[in-house]
């Protein structure tokens, strides 16, 4: 055999070996037994797959709450959203409220999602307010745009509106039954709300929803929000909660350190362990809204800290792991 022939033969053998190796590698990477494919790693999206982490919101109110309860609640690792609750923009300029500004910074520094919450209706500066504002689409559009502008200014993640009327708002005339809405009024309001949504879109969270027996048409107004927070779930009344027919996405709960409600004895408060240990009440919703009772937020936050300490931790994140129970 000539040396030239031997070199050619060796080259062919190398090329053949390389082809075999390449074939094996290609087969291993693209064959039916691909262990790196999404189907083998569980990374594929499956309809009806695992439920997303529930939204757990802590409410911080600028009027009643100090900053310490907010810090305590955030330290638990259970809370992943916080509402900074303030009154209507005409009634308070947040830029002049040092406590609100500090609360905003605390939430942003914590890394949890910040929800900027305002009252929809002016409550104290009511010189230009009218009961007829309920049917003014431009009123809603203006308020939604102002709300978003404020949220952008402070760097909030979401916006929320509270549609209840407080203090001196002329809108209270509907809630008190001083102005009775007829069927045609409700149809008109529905059409107006649709017009508002078409023009300004929906806010991220809205209160209240899931209401029963109210004169004020909160069900219609709640369509302005993507995530509707129920207030009829606020009290630890399991039978009443079962009877709620109107839709809502977020289960609202009044939290206190005692179940006793001296003002309304038939409406007991939720306790921290109760609302989490009975998570079947809200596990079929998007999440839970924790509203500590006014004036007792620190004690409630301390209970939340105690509860979180007794939960098993997720090793990777060192966060407390809730045992979410599903409704039967």
N, C-alpha and C positions, 0 to 999 in steps of 0.2 A: 504494500500500500504506500502510495506517495505521501509525503508530508502535507502536500496541499489538500489531498483527499481527506486525510485525517483531521485537518483543521476545519474543513467544511462539515464533516460528520459531527465533530464536537459542537460546532455552532448550532447545527440542527437539533442536537440533543438538548442543549441549553434552552433553545426556543421552545421545544416541545415541553420541557419541564415547566418553563414559565407559564405556558398556556394552561397546563394542568392546574398549577397553583392558582392562576387567575380564575379558572373555572370554579375551583373549590371555594375561593373567596366570594365570588359572585353568588354562587348557590347559597352559601352560608348567610349572606346578607339579604338575599331577596326571596328565598324559598318559602314554602308553606310553614316551615318550622322556625320562622324568624323569632328569636327570643327578644329582639330589641324592638319589635313592632308595638304600636300602641295597644293592640289587642292582648299582648302578653304582659304589658306593664301596667295595665289598668288606667292609662292616661287618656284613653279615648272618651269622647263625650257620649254618654248614654242617656237617652230619654228616660226620665223617671229615676235617674241615678241618685247618688248621695245628696242629701239636703245641704244647702249652703249653711255656713255658720250663721246662727241667728243674730239679728241686730239687737244689741242690748244698749238701750239709751238711758243715760242718767240725766234727769232734769235739774238744771241750776237756774234758780230765779233770782234776778238782780235785786228784788225788793226784800225778800225774806232771808236769803241764804248768804252766809259768809263764804270765804274762800276755802277754809279748812275742810268742810264736808266734800267739796269738789276734789281736793287733793286726795282725801281718803278714798273716795269712790274710784278714782283713777288708779290708785295704788293696788287695787285688788286684782287687776288683770281681767276682770269679768266684763267691764264696760268697754264697748268699742265705738260708741257715739255719745256725744253730749250736746244737749240743747242749751244754748245760752239764751234764756228767756227774758225779753224786755217788753215794755208796753209799746203803744203805738208811737211811730216816729215823731208825730206832732207833740206828743206828751213828754218825750225824753230824747235828747240828743246823746247817743251813746258815746260820742267823742268827748263829752264833758263829764262822763261818769268813770272815775278812776277804777272803781271796783269791777265794772264791766270790762274795761280794758285789761285789767290784770287777769280776770277769768279767761278772756280770749287767749291771752298769752300762755296761761297754764295749760289749756286744752291743746293748743297748737304745739307746744313743747312736748306734750305727752305722746303725740303721734296718733291719737284717736281722731275720729272724724268729728268735725265741728258743724253743728246745725244752728244756723242763725234764725231765731224765732222772734216774730213780732205779732202784736195784736192787729187784726184786720181793721177794726173800727176805732177811731179816736174815742178816748174815754173821759178826758179832762179838757183838752182844748177842742171844744165842740162848737165853736162859733160858726163854722161853715158846714157842720154836719146836719144831715136831714134824714128822717126815716125813709125817705124815697131813695136814698143812696143804695138801698138793697136792690133796686132795679136799674141801677146806672152802670152799664158795662164799662164805661170809661173810668169809674171809680176803682173797680177791681184791677183793670189793666194798669192804671197808674200805680196802685199799691204794690202789685207784683213786680213791676219794673223798679220801683224804689227799693224794694226788699232785695232784689238781686244786685242792685248797684251797691248797697251797703255790704252785702255778703262778699262781693268782689273786692271792696275796699279793705275789709279785714282779713280776707283770705279764707273764708268759710268754705266748707265742702258742700253743704246743702243748705236749703232755705225751707222755712216752715211758717205757716200762718195759723193763728188761733182765731176762729171765726165767731167765738162768743162775744157778746157785747157786755161791757163792764161800766161801772160807775155811772157817768152822766150821758152815755151814748144814747142818742135817739132811737137806735136800733133795738133797744130794750123794749120798746113798745110792742114789738112782735112777740118777744119771749114772754112778756107778762100778759099777753092776750088783749092788750089795749087796742091793737090793730089786728083784726082777724083776716088771715089770708084765705081766699077762696080757691077753688079748684083752678079757675082760669089764671089766678095770680101765680100759682105754683107752676103751671104750664109755661107761663111767661118767664118766670125765673129760670126754669130749666133751659129755655131757649137762650136767655141772656148768658147763662153760665157757659153754654156751648160756644157762644160767640166770643166770650172772653178767652176760653181755652184756644180757640182757633187763632186769636190775635196775639196772646201772650204766653201760651203754653201752660202747663201745670207746675205748681210748686212741688218740692220733693216730699214734704210731710204736711199734713193738715189735721187740725183738731176742730171739733170732735166728729167722730163717726161712730157707727154701731149704736146709735142712740135710739131709744124707744120712748114714746109718750111725750116728746117735746113739741111745743107749739111752733117754735122757730124751726124752719126747714133746713136743719143741719145736714140731712142726708143729701139734699141738692147741692148745698155749698161745698160739701166734702168732695164732690167731683172735681174741684179745683186742685186736688192733691193726688199725687201718685201713690203715696203711702198714707192711708187714712188711719188715724189713731183713735181707738175706741175709748170713750169715757164711761160707757155703761159697764165696762169691766173693772172700773176703778176700785170697787169695793168687793170684799170677800163674801160674795153672795153667789154661790155656785149655781143655784137654780135659776136666778135671774140671768146669769151669763149664758146659760143654755138656751134661753128664750130670745136672745138677740138675733134678729132676722136680717137687719141691714148689714151690708158688707163693710169689712175693715181688714186692714193688713197688719196693724200693730196693736198688740194687747196692752192697754194702759192699766197701771196698778198704783194705787195710793199705798205707800209704805209707811209704817210707823213701828214703834217699839212695843206697842200694845194694840190689841184688836179693838179695844173700846173706843167708840165714837160718841162722845158725850152730847154733841149737837144732834146727831142722827143715830140713835142707838140701834136701829134696825139695819144700819149700813156699817158693818165692822171693817176695819182696815186690814190689809194684808201685812203679814210679818215677812221678813227677809227669807227665812228658811222655807216658809210656806209657799211663796211664789215660785221658788226654784224647785223645791221637792215635788210640787204639783205642776210640773212643766207641761203636762198633758193639756192643761188649760189653754196654753198658747203655742204649743209646738207645731200646730198646723197653720200658724200665721208666719209672717216674715220675721217677727221679733217681739220684743218686750220693752215697754216704756216705764221706767222706774221713777215714780214721782214721790219723793219724800215729803211728808206733810210739813206745811209751813211752820217754821219755828223749831222744828225737831230734826232738821236734816243731818246735823252732826251725829246725833245718836243713831240715826238710821244708817249712816255711812259706816259708823263703827261696827254695827251689826253685820253689814256687808263684808267688812274686813274679816271679822271672826268667821263668817260662813266660808269665805274664800280660802282661808287658812286650812280648813278641814277637808278641802277637796283634793283629790289626787292631781298631781301636776303633769302636764305634757312635757316630757323630757327635753325635746328639742327647743321648745319655746319658753319653758319654765312658767307656763301659765296654768291657772287652775282649770280643770276639765269638768265641765258640767255634764251630768247624766240626764240627757234630754229624754223624757218619756213621751211617747206618741199617744194621741187620743185613740181610744178603742172604737 
